[in-house]
Amino acid sequence: MKYRSTRGGDAGLSFEQALFSGLSPDGGLYIPDTIPAVSLETLRRWSSLSFAALAAEIFRLYIDASEIPDADLLDITTRSYAAFDTDLVTPLVKLPSTRPDNADPEWDRLYLLELFHGPTFAFKDVALQTLGNFFEYFLVRNAQRTAAGAQGLTTKITVVGATSGDTGSAAIYGLRGKKNVELFMLHPEGRISPVQYQQMATVTDANIHNISITGTFDDCQEVVKGLFLDPEFRQQYALAAVNSINWARILAQMTYYFSAFFQLLRLHNIAGDQLTAESLAPLQFVVPTGNFGDILAGYYAVRMGLPAAQLVVATNTNDILHRFFQTGVYAKKAPGAADAQVKHTLSPAMDILVSSNFERLLWYLLRGDGRAAASSTAGGETDTERDARASATLAELMASLRETGAFTVPEGVLARARELFDSCAINNARTSQTIRTYYHAGAQPGVGHMILDPHTAVGVAAAHDSVQSAILDAKDAQVDTMTDAEAAPRAVMTTVCLSTASPGKFADAVCDAVNSD
């Protein structure tokens, strides 16, 4: 597998090169040359694997064995998840019903995928524990080869990152004490929770450096991107990226989408060897979204063959992504707003104006993303021509965003996006209401109260909206197919909402919501 830049200026990179490069010199993000297709037979085989073994199988499709042999790859994944407090790594739990009098079965098929069982209690641990071990693996091997006379290998790196809260602590715990790695993490002063700050500031390892920036996460991210776009500085200090602009972050997050699907099969007593394309159909994932990396991993999983019908982008009132999926306009400034500003919300990790990883999805949408229902492109083009056209158009759109703060995609591109994606924006009031509702109505005997962190609450509230819409659409379709006064059985949506952080990291927001009237 080789990697290329979304903007077309760099191509033919190995996984190691893409890992250490992070951001392409042309400002683009690295993507794989192809997205591997996974057959139903492979899914059946994967269904019984442990999380670490499943991750190794997925990684193998994107990392040549000549770069990391099978045994070493499994060792990396096994060590990466050893610190998680459950063997499942990302366990799936059923959300308690908050509508016990509602007969629609969709409300009984709501699940939460808990991604916060790692060392810093956030979903970023899944990827950043892995990323740290990837860095260490190649640095140690390169040092050994350099000692044996090899030249030009990367043996020491300076990792620079920006955080809206969770990336910082997860990166620090993934890289602390790593030999030949220095980490500089930027965060917006006063815009992360006290727990997130303490998780970063109390780590005293000599290779960890925390820096506060006056401004927002976007300001921090601009500093990081500026450093990567300075070729002399980048080469002198061997810069490496830890944010989700680094392809390895996206790769590592694909695993829990497949794991969630296999856990659902077991909960519904569907044997892995009986898996079909219709098992659990229709299935949707609802993802609290800021920088677009988490849901992008879901997109790659679907492209590979995960049987999911829809991905729902759940944003807070920093809703640039929601506005795009509704209108096709990607604009920093919301309609009617005086200027483009990041709003401070109860879900600070999602307080982002520009979502870096959206560029990767946009490249596929511009190209014709390869799914059966969305593969139409200009007739007669070769794959190389389609790639070049997508990169050239993307570069123009990114220039427009930089110069004017906005761009608009053609109607066909928006339609292609909507074939898989839906979106919803949730304000602070609904976030608090959702936390409160599940705490008081969701208490379970022997388990206690269901407590959601604010980011997860954004996702669950969006899931409620999406489920309600799916119910109405299914009933309309049912009426349309009625014969002899009998309605055809309607498909029942199964919904998995990603729970991105422990509620303990946002105690003030949770307690205020739970104790309010």
N, C-alpha and C positions, 0 to 999 in steps of 0.2 A: 504494500500500500504506500502510495506517495501522497503528498499534500501540496495544495496550491493556495494562493491568496485569492480572496473574493474579488479583489480589484485588478487581478491579472498580471501584476508586476513581479510575481515570484512563483515558481513552480518546481516540481520534482524533488521536494524535501522528504527526507525520511521522517519517521515518528520522532526520533531523537532530535533532529534539527527543528522540527515544528515545536517540540516541547521546550527547548531552550530559547527559541526565537520569540515565542509568545505572539507579538504583534509583527506583521510583515512590514518591511521597510517602506512599502508603498501606502501604509496606513490601513491596509486590509487585514482581515482575519483568516487564519488557515482553516481549510476544509479538506476532507478526504477527496481524492480523485473520483472515487465511486462510493456508493453506499451499498454494502453487502446485503443481499437478499437471504432471508432465513426461511427455510421451508417448514411446513407443518411437522414433518418428521424430526427436524432439528428441535423445534419447540417441544415436541413430546419428550425428546431425550433430555432437554434442559429442565423440564418441569420437576425433576427429582433432585436436582443439584443443590448443594449448599450455596449461600450467597457468594462466598469467595470463589468457589468453582465456577458458578455462573458468570461472575465478573471476568474470570480468566478466559472463559469461552468467548465472551463478547469482545474483550480486548484483543484476543487472538485475531479476530477478523480485521482489525485496524492496525495491528503491529506485526510486522514480518518476524518470523521465527529467527531469522538471521540477526535481528536486533535484540530480541529477548527470547531465549529458548523457553519451551513449555514449562519446565520445572521451575525456572527462575520467575516466570510470570505468575504461576500459582503461589509461589513463596511471597511475592510482592502483595498479592491480593489477600492472602491469609494474614500477613502481618498488618496490613492496612486496617482490617476490621477486628483485630484481636482486642482492641480497647473498648469495643462497643459492649453495652451491658445486656445484650440479648443475642442468642445465636442466629436469630432471623435477621439481625442488623437493622432492617427497616420493617418492623411488624405491621400487619394490617389489622385494624380493629373496626368493629361495626359501630357506627354512630347510633346512639339511642334515638328513638323516635320522639320528635317534639310535636307530632301531629297524630296522636293515638286514635283520634276519631275519623281520620281520613282513610278511606278505603283504597286509594290508589297505591298499588304495590311498589311504585318507585320510591316512596318515602321509607320503605323497609329495605331498600337496597342502596343505602348511603354508607360509605366506608371512609375511614381515615387511614392514610398511610403515614405512620409515625417515622419521621426522618431525623429525630433528635436524640438518638440513643448513643451518640458518640461522645468524645471527651469534652466538647464545648456545648453540647446540647442543641445543635443546630444542623440543618441538612448539609451545610457546607463541609462538615466533617467527612462525609462519605467520599467526596472528591479530594479534599485537601490532605487527608491522611494518605491517600493513594498518590497524589502529586508529589508529596514529600518523599515518598519511597521511590518513585520514578527518578526524581532528581538525584537522590543518593545512589541509586543503582548505577546510573550512567557516570556520575562523577567518580565513584570508586573504581569502576572498570577503566575509565579513561586515565585515571591517575596511574593505574597499574600498567597500562599500555604505554603511557608516556615514559614511565620509569624504564620500560623495556626498549625505548628508542623511538616510539611513534611521535609524530609531530602534528601540531594544529588541532589537537583535541581540547574540548572544554573540560577543565579540571576544577574551576572555581567560578561561582556565579554570585551576582548581586540581585536578589529578588526585590522588586519594587511593586507595591500594591496599594490599592485604595479600598476603603471599606465603609459601608453604611452601618456596620456593626458586627455582623456574624462572620464575614470573610476574614476580618482581622484576627479574631481570636482563633478561628479554625486554622488559618495559615500559620499562626504562631505556634500552635500546638503540633502542627504537622511538620514544622521546620526547626523547632527549638533544638539546639544542641547538634544539629546536622553539621558535619565537618565540611569545610570549604563552601558554606552557604551563609551569606549575610542577608537579613530580611529587614527592609524599611517599609513600614506600614503607615499610610496616611489615613486619618479619619477626620470628619468635620466636627469641630469643637462644639460641644453642647447638643449634638444631634444624634447621639447614641444613648442607649439606656445605661444606667449605673452599673448593672451587672456586666454588660458588654465591655464597658470601659475597664472595670476591674479585671476581667479576664485577660485583657491585653496588658494593662499597665503593671500588673503584679508579677509578670514573667520577667525574671532577671537574667536569663541566659545572655551571654556576651554577644551572641550573634543576632539578637532581637532588638530592633530600634523602632519605637513608636513616635509618630509625629502628628500633632494636631494642626489642622488648617482652619483658618477663619473662612467660613463659607459653607457650601453644601457638598454632598458626595460627588456631584458632577464636577465641582471645582477640583476635588482631589483626583478624580479620574482624568481630568484634562492635564494635570501636572504629570501624571504617570505616562499618558500617551505622548506628551511633549518630550519626555526623556527618551522614550523608545524611538521617536522620530528624529533624534539627534544622532546621526551615525557615528560620529567620533566618540561621544560620551558612551553610547551604547556598546561600542566595541571595547573601549578602554576598561569599562567596569563589568563587562560580560553580563549585561542586564538579562534577567529572566522574569516572566510574568507569573503572577499567582492568581490574578483575577480570572473571571470566566472568559476573557479574551483568549486565554490559553486553551487550546483544543483539548488537552488532557482532562481538564475540568468537565467538559461536556461529555467526553467519552465515559468518564467514571460514573456520571449520573444516569446513564442509560440503564444501568443494571437494575435499579429499583423499580422501574416501570415493568420490566419483565417479571421481576420477583413478585410484584403486586398481583400481576395477572395469574401467576402460578398459585399464589396464596388464595386468590379468589376461587380457583378451580377446586382446591382442597376444601374450602369452606362450603362449596356447593356440591361436594361429593362427586366431582367429575374427575375420573382417573386420567392421569397424564396421557396414557396410551389411547384414550378415547377422545382426545382433543380434536376439535374440528374448527373451521374458520367461523362457525356460528356459535361456538361455545361462549356463553355470557353476552352474546350480542343483543342489543347494542351496548357498548361500553364507552364511557367517557372519563377523562381525567380533568380535574379542575385544579389549577395551579396558581397560588399567590405569586404574582410576577412583578419584578422590578427591572433587573438587568437582562431578562429574557433567557438566561442560561438554563434554568431548571426546566422550563417548558420546551426549550429547544432540544434538550436531551430526549424528551418525549416525542418530539417530531421525528428525530432520527430513529427512535425505536419503532414508530409506526411505519416509517419508510422501509425499515428492515423487515417488517412482517408482523409486528405486534398487532393483534386483532382489536384495535380501538377505533371507534367511529368518530370521536370528536375530542379536541383539546380546548379547554376553556381558559382563557387568559383572565385572571382576576386581579384587578388593580385597585389601589386606593384612589383618592382624589387627584393624585398625580397620574393622570389617565391618558397620557400620550398614546399608549398602545391600544386602549379601548377606543379612542377616537379614530385611530387608523383603521381598525377592523370594522368600524361602522361606516366610515366615509372614504377611506383610501387616502386621506391626508395625514401626513406625519409632520406635526408642527409643534415646536416647543411651546408656543403661546396658544393657550386655549381660546376659542372664540369668545369675544367680549372682554377678555383680560387685557389689562393695560400693558403688561409685559410678561415675559416668560420667567416665572419664578417657581421654585420648588416649595410646595406646601408642607408644613410640618404636621405629621399625622400620628395616630396611635401605632402605626406600623412603620417605624422609621427605616427599616431595611429596604422598603419599597419606595422611599421618598427620593425618586430618581427622575430627572427630566428627560434624559436621552438613554435609551437602552442599547448598550453596545452590541449585544449578541443578536439583536434584530437584523443586523447587516447580513448575518449568515443565512437566515431564513429568506430575506429579501433576494439574495442571489439565486436561490432555488426557484422562487416564485417568478423571477424575471426570466430564468432559463426555460422554465417548464419543468416542474419538480419531479417528474418521473412516476408519480402515482397514476394508476390506470385511468382515473377520471380527470386527470389534470395534466396530461402529458403533451397536449397539443402545442406546437410551436410553429414558427415560420417554416413553410414547406421547403424541402430540399436542402436544409442545413445539415452539415455534418456536426458531430458532437463537439469537435474543436471550435467550429464556428459558433455554435450555441453558447459554449463556455465564454468565448471572447465577447460575444454580444452582451451576455449577462454582466460580465465584468465591466465593460465600457459603460453600459447604462447605469450600473450601480455606482461607479465612480462619479458620474454626472449627478446622480441623486445625492450622494454624500457631499459633493461640492455645493450643491444647492442648500443642503441643510446647514453647512458651515457658513455660507455667505448670507442666506436669507432666513435661516431658522426653520425651514419647512421644505417639503417636497410632496408631490402628488403622483400616485401611480396610476397607470391606465386601468380602465374598468375590468379588463380581462385578468389583470394581475390580482386585483381585489377579489374578483369572483373565485380565482384559484385559491386564494388564502381562505376564503369563507367555506370552501369545500371541507376543510378539516378544522378550522379554528372558529370559535365564538369568543365573545368577550363580555365583561361586566365590570363596572366601577362601583365601589362600595365606599360610602363616607364614614366618618368617625361614629356618627350616631348608630348606624346599622352595625358597625363593628362591635361597639359596646353592647348593643341589643343582642347580638348573636352570642357573645360571651355569656351574658346574663341568662339568656334563654336556656342554653345548654347546661349551665351550672345548676340552675334550679329545677329544670324539667328533665334533665338528663342523669339524675342520680340513680345509680344502679346498686342493688343489694350486694354487699360483699366487695364492691369495687369502689364505691364512693362517687363523688361528683365528676362530671366530665368538664375539664377545664381546658379552654382553648387559649392559645396566645393570640395577640391581635392580628398577626399575619395569617395564621390559620383561620381565624374568624372571618377575615376578608374572603378567603377561599370558600369557607362553608356557606357564607351568605350568598356568594355568587353561585354556588352549587344549588342552593334552594331556588334561585331565580331560573337557573338552567333546567332543573328538574321540572319546575312548574311549566315552563315553556314546552319541554319535551312531552309532558302529559297532555297538554292542549293540542299539540301537533299530532300526537298519536291518536287521540280521540277523533280529531278531524279526519285523519286518514282512515280510521275505522269506519266512520260514517260513510265515507266515499266508497268503501268496498262492501257495504251491506247488500245482501241478497236474501230474498225471502224473509225480510224483516229480522234477519239475524246478522249481527256484526261479526266480522272475522276477528279472531284473537289478535290483539295488538301486541307489538313488541314492547317489552318492559326494559327501560334504561337502567343499567347499573352504573353508579357514580362513585369514583374514588377521588377524594380530595386530599391533596398533599399537605401534611402538617409539618411546617418547616422549622419550628423552634419550640423549645420547652416553654410553657407559660411562666416558669420561674424566672426567665430572663427579662420579663416585662411585668414585674409584680405590681407596680403602681397602676398601670393601665388595667390589669386584670382585676385588682381589688376595687378600683373605682367603678368598674363595670358591674361587678358582682354585687356590690353594696349600694348601688344607686336604685332609686325607685323606678 
